[in-house]
């Protein structure tokens, strides 16, 4: 595994990965409810993992995209300290080496589990990733915005959710903006160089070398970086993956920005409010619009899949998918906005606080009981 350079504690949430609190604003009881009358419900509730949220596709933010040829690394090494310029030059002179890049590296800790990260300049690092990753502009735009691009296998191993936001203790909130097969054994994800510096990552300790497959001398790399350097032969790791059964191999697709189903969307949005179950968001989504199938406007003027009143949305709406807009009609914004609204009313505290927060969403105790009943049913269905 990659050397852990710097470890930052992360506040752990009960029963899973780290969760974060949305905007910490407490609404008064005089606040207008999200909407005034719940919509009628279809008799059969659709399966959440089979409903794809519908909104405009993620826009190309202008950074990245086709045009860069992938030159995948053959060796990944981590030195005990910053690699001197002379050593970098000599690494480039090794036989069969065609390209060298040196980047910062470090780790954050998530629920007691370390995430090993490289901190890179998006423009410089694109060609060091597999071609499908290099060709995906939203990946590099996400890095430039200070978001996390996680390795696909690490996402599965840690149970992380695409689009969810995690809080680094003493550091920034990190949104998982994309998952991709990075092809870097021991590396769990990428962040920007600027973010790496703010996290205190060790500068210039990770070295990647590209060249003729299987020909670069491991001994030569170790000699230049010192006996305590960790060296991973990525060609050997790739061959081991190819020998696996097809069902064991890591998926090669790049997933960017937006959860692929309402189930994933509700789970991702719930990470904005510690203690709030995704099932409550799902129950509200079912009552309000049958998960985006009846988006209004309602007779009271409520809009979108979570049926926000425009005045309420102005205060509690969020840009949930990083496209630069707070769109009341988009489920990728509306569902996180609902989590933000509930959290501002202390829904994460559970019990009567949760019931009162749902009452703020719609001033009816019958509505509260209906939502809680549906939430319980979802908890049993998707246990």
C-alpha positions in Angstrom: 0.0 0.0 0.0 1.0 3.6 -0.5 2.9 5.1 2.4 0.6 7.2 4.7 2.3 10.6 4.6 -0.1 12.7 6.7 -3.2 11.5 8.6 -6.1 13.8 9.3 -8.8 12.7 11.7 -12.4 12.7 10.4 -15.5 12.8 12.5 -17.2 9.4 12.2 -20.9 9.1 11.8 -22.8 6.2 13.5 -22.9 3.1 11.5 -20.9 4.1 8.4 -18.7 6.7 6.8 -18.2 10.2 7.9 -21.2 12.5 7.5 -21.4 16.3 7.4 -23.8 18.9 8.5 -25.4 21.2 5.9 -25.7 24.9 6.4 -26.2 25.3 10.2 -29.2 27.6 10.1 -32.1 27.1 12.5 -35.4 28.2 11.1 -38.0 29.7 13.3 -41.5 28.3 13.6 -42.7 31.2 11.5 -40.9 30.0 8.5 -43.1 29.2 5.5 -43.5 25.4 5.0 -42.0 23.9 1.9 -45.4 23.3 0.5 -49.0 23.4 1.8 -50.8 20.3 0.6 -49.3 16.9 -0.1 -49.9 15.5 -3.5 -52.0 12.4 -4.0 -50.0 9.2 -4.2 -50.1 6.3 -6.7 -51.0 3.0 -5.1 -47.8 1.2 -6.0 -44.5 2.6 -4.8 -41.7 2.2 -7.5 -38.4 0.6 -6.6 -35.9 3.4 -5.8 -32.9 1.6 -7.3 -34.7 1.4 -10.7 -35.7 5.0 -11.0 -33.2 7.2 -12.8 -33.4 10.9 -11.8 -34.1 13.1 -14.8 -32.4 16.4 -15.3 -30.2 18.1 -17.9 -26.9 16.3 -18.5 -23.8 17.5 -16.7 -22.3 20.3 -18.6 -18.7 20.4 -20.0 -17.1 22.9 -17.7 -14.4 23.5 -20.2 -11.4 21.8 -18.7 -10.3 18.4 -20.0 -11.9 16.4 -22.7 -10.7 14.4 -25.7 -7.4 15.3 -27.2 -4.9 14.0 -24.6 -3.2 10.6 -25.3 -3.0 8.5 -22.2 0.5 7.5 -21.2 -0.2 5.2 -18.2 2.5 4.9 -15.5 4.5 1.8 -15.3 5.9 2.5 -11.8 4.6 4.3 -8.8 7.1 5.2 -6.1 6.8 7.1 -2.8 10.1 8.5 -1.5 10.7 9.2 2.3 11.1 12.9 1.5 10.8 15.4 -1.4 12.5 14.1 -4.5 15.4 16.4 -5.4 15.6 17.9 -8.9 18.8 16.0 -9.6 17.1 12.7 -8.8 14.1 13.6 -11.0 16.5 14.3 -13.9 18.3 11.0 -13.4 15.0 9.1 -13.2 14.2 10.4 -16.6 17.5 9.1 -17.9 16.9 5.5 -16.8 16.7 3.1 -19.7 13.2 2.7 -21.2 11.8 5.7 -19.2 9.9 8.1 -21.4 8.1 10.4 -19.0 8.4 11.3 -15.3 6.0 13.3 -13.0 6.4 14.1 -9.3 3.4 15.0 -7.3 2.4 15.5 -3.6 0.9 12.7 -1.6 -0.8 12.2 1.7 -3.8 10.6 3.5 -7.0 11.4 5.2 -8.7 9.1 7.7 -12.3 8.1 7.2 -14.0 6.2 10.1 -10.6 4.9 11.1 -9.7 3.9 7.5 -6.9 5.7 5.7 -7.5 7.1 2.2 -4.3 7.4 0.3 -4.4 10.4 -2.1 -2.3 12.1 -4.7 -2.6 15.8 -5.0 -2.2 16.8 -8.7 -2.4 19.6 -11.2 -5.4 18.5 -13.4 -3.9 19.8 -16.6 -0.5 18.0 -15.9 -1.9 14.8 -14.7 -4.6 14.0 -17.3 -2.4 11.9 -19.5 -1.3 9.7 -16.5 -4.7 8.2 -16.2 -6.5 5.6 -18.4 -7.9 7.0 -21.7 -11.5 6.9 -20.6 -10.6 9.0 -17.5 -8.4 11.4 -19.5 -11.2 12.0 -22.0 -13.8 12.9 -19.3 -13.9 16.7 -18.9 -16.0 16.6 -15.7 -13.4 14.6 -13.9 -10.8 17.4 -14.3 -13.2 20.2 -13.7 -14.2 18.5 -10.4 -10.5 18.4 -9.4 -10.1 22.0 -10.3 -13.0 22.9 -8.1 -11.4 21.2 -5.1 -13.5 18.0 -5.1 -12.5 14.4 -4.8 -12.1 11.9 -7.6 -12.2 8.4 -6.0 -10.8 5.2 -7.4 -13.7 2.9 -8.3 -12.5 0.0 -6.2 -11.9 2.2 -3.2 -15.5 3.6 -3.5 -16.8 0.0 -3.3 -14.5 -1.0 -0.5 -15.4 1.9 1.7 -19.0 2.2 0.8 -18.6 5.7 -0.4 -21.5 7.3 -2.3 -21.1 9.3 -5.5 -22.2 12.9 -4.9 -21.9 12.6 -1.1 -20.0 15.1 1.0 -17.6 14.0 3.8 -16.0 16.2 6.4 -12.3 16.2 7.1 -11.6 17.0 10.7 -9.8 20.4 10.8 -10.1 20.6 7.0 -12.6 21.2 4.2 -15.7 19.3 3.2 -14.9 16.9 0.4 -17.5 16.0 -2.2 -17.1 12.8 -4.1 -17.5 14.3 -7.5 -16.5 11.3 -9.6 -15.3 7.7 -9.5 -12.9 6.2 -12.0 -10.5 3.3 -12.4 -7.3 5.1 -11.8 -5.0 2.2 -12.3 -2.7 3.2 -9.4 -2.4 0.4 -6.9 -2.6 1.7 -3.4 -4.0 5.1 -4.4 -7.6 5.7 -3.3 -8.2 9.0 -5.1 -7.1 12.3 -6.5 -7.4 15.9 -5.2 -6.0 19.1 -6.5 -2.5 20.3 -5.7 -4.0 23.3 -4.0 -6.2 21.2 -1.8 -3.3 18.8 -1.0 -1.3 21.8 0.3 -4.1 22.9 2.5 -4.4 19.4 3.9 -0.6 19.4 4.7 0.3 16.7 2.2 4.0 15.9 1.8 5.3 17.9 -1.3 7.0 16.1 -4.2 7.2 12.6 -2.7 5.2 10.5 -5.2 6.9 9.7 -8.5 5.2 8.1 -11.6 7.2 6.8 -14.5 6.0 5.9 -18.0 7.9 3.9 -20.5 8.2 0.6 -22.2 6.0 -2.0 -20.4 7.9 -4.3 -18.1 11.3 -2.8 -19.0 11.9 0.0 -16.5 14.4 -1.2 -13.8 12.9 -1.3 -10.3 16.4 -1.5 -8.8 17.4 1.6 -10.7 14.4 3.5 -9.3 15.1 2.3 -5.7 18.8 3.3 -6.0 17.9 6.9 -7.0 15.1 7.3 -4.4 16.8 5.5 -1.4 16.3 2.2 0.3 13.3 3.4 2.2 11.3 4.3 -0.9 8.2 2.2 -1.7 8.0 1.1 -5.3 5.0 -0.5 -7.0 5.4 -2.1 -10.4 2.0 -1.2 -11.9 2.5 -3.4 -15.0 2.6 -6.5 -12.7 -0.5 -5.2 -10.8 -2.3 -4.8 -14.2 -1.4 -8.3 -15.3 -2.8 -9.7 -12.0 -6.1 -7.9 -12.6 -6.4 -9.2 -16.1 -5.9 -12.8 -14.8 -8.9 -12.4 -12.5 -12.3 -13.8 -13.5 -14.4 -11.2 -15.4 -16.8 -10.7 -12.5 -13.9 -9.9 -10.2 -12.4 -7.2 -12.4 -12.9 -3.6 -11.7 -15.4 -1.8 -13.9 -13.8 0.6 -16.4 -16.5 3.2 -16.7 -16.1 6.7 -15.3 -19.0 7.9 -13.1 -19.3 11.6 -12.7 -21.2 13.9 -10.4 -24.6 12.4 -10.3 -26.0 9.3 -8.6 -27.5 6.8 -11.1 -30.8 6.2 -9.2 -33.1 7.8 -6.7 -31.9 5.3 -4.1 -28.3 6.5 -4.5 -29.4 10.1 -4.6 -31.3 9.9 -1.4 -28.4 8.2 0.3 -25.9 10.8 -1.0 -28.1 13.7 0.1 -28.6 12.3 3.6 -24.8 12.6 4.2 -25.4 16.4 4.5 -27.2 15.9 7.8 -25.7 13.6 10.5 -28.4 11.4 12.0 -30.9 11.9 9.1 -31.9 8.6 7.5 -32.1 8.5 3.7 -35.4 6.8 4.1 -37.0 10.0 5.4 -35.9 11.8 2.3 -37.2 9.0 0.1 -40.5 9.0 1.9 -40.9 12.7 1.4 -39.9 12.3 -2.3 -42.6 9.6 -2.7 -45.3 11.7 -1.0 -44.4 14.9 -2.8 -43.9 13.8 -6.4 -43.6 10.0 -6.6 -39.8 10.4 -7.1 -40.0 13.0 -9.8 -43.0 11.7 -11.7 -45.3 14.7 -10.7 -43.2 17.8 -10.3 -45.9 20.4 -10.3 -46.4 23.3 -9.9 -49.0 22.5 -7.2 -52.1 24.5 -6.5 -50.1 26.3 -3.8 -47.2 27.0 -6.2 -44.7 24.4 -5.0 -42.2 23.2 -7.6 -39.9 20.3 -8.4 -39.5 16.8 -7.2 -39.3 17.8 -3.5 -42.1 20.4 -3.9 -40.3 23.5 -2.6 -42.0 26.8 -2.3 -39.8 29.3 -4.3 -39.3 31.5 -1.2 -38.1 28.5 0.9 -35.9 27.3 -2.0 -34.2 30.7 -2.0 -32.9 30.1 1.5 -32.3 26.4 1.5 -31.7 25.4 -2.1 -28.2 23.9 -2.9 -26.1 23.1 -5.9 -26.1 19.4 -5.3 -24.2 18.3 -8.5 -21.6 21.0 -8.9 -22.9 22.4 -12.1 -23.0 25.9 -10.8 -26.8 26.2 -10.5 -29.4 25.7 -7.7 -32.2 24.3 -9.8 -35.5 23.7 -8.0 -36.6 21.4 -10.8 -33.5 19.2 -10.7 -33.6 16.2 -8.3 -29.8 16.5 -8.0 -30.3 19.8 -6.3 -33.8 19.4 -4.8 -33.1 16.3 -2.8 -30.0 17.7 -1.1 -31.9 20.9 -0.6 -34.6 18.9 1.3 -31.8 17.4 3.4 -30.5 20.9 4.1 -34.0 22.2 5.0 -34.7 19.3 7.4 -31.2 19.6 9.0 -31.8 23.3 9.7 -34.8 22.2 11.7 -32.7 19.6 13.6 -34.0 16.5 11.9 -30.7 14.8 12.5 -31.4 14.7 16.3 -34.1 12.1 15.7 -37.2 11.4 17.8 -39.6 14.3 18.3 -37.0 16.7 16.7 -37.3 14.7 13.5 -41.1 14.7 13.6 -41.1 18.4 14.1 -38.7 19.0 11.2 -41.0 17.0 8.9 -44.0 19.0 10.2 -42.1 22.2 9.2 -41.9 20.6 5.7 -45.7 20.5 5.6 -47.8 21.7 8.5 -49.8 18.5 9.0 -49.3 15.8 11.6 -51.1 13.4 9.3 -48.4 14.2 6.8 -45.7 13.5 9.4 -47.2 10.1 10.2 -47.5 9.2 6.6 -43.9 10.1 5.9 -42.7 8.2 8.9 -44.7 5.1 7.9 -43.3 5.1 4.4 -39.7 5.7 5.8 -40.1 2.6 8.0 -41.3 0.6 5.0 -38.3 1.7 3.0 -36.0 0.8 5.8 -37.4 -2.8 5.8 -37.4 -3.1 2.0 -33.8 -1.9 1.5 -32.3 -3.3 4.7 
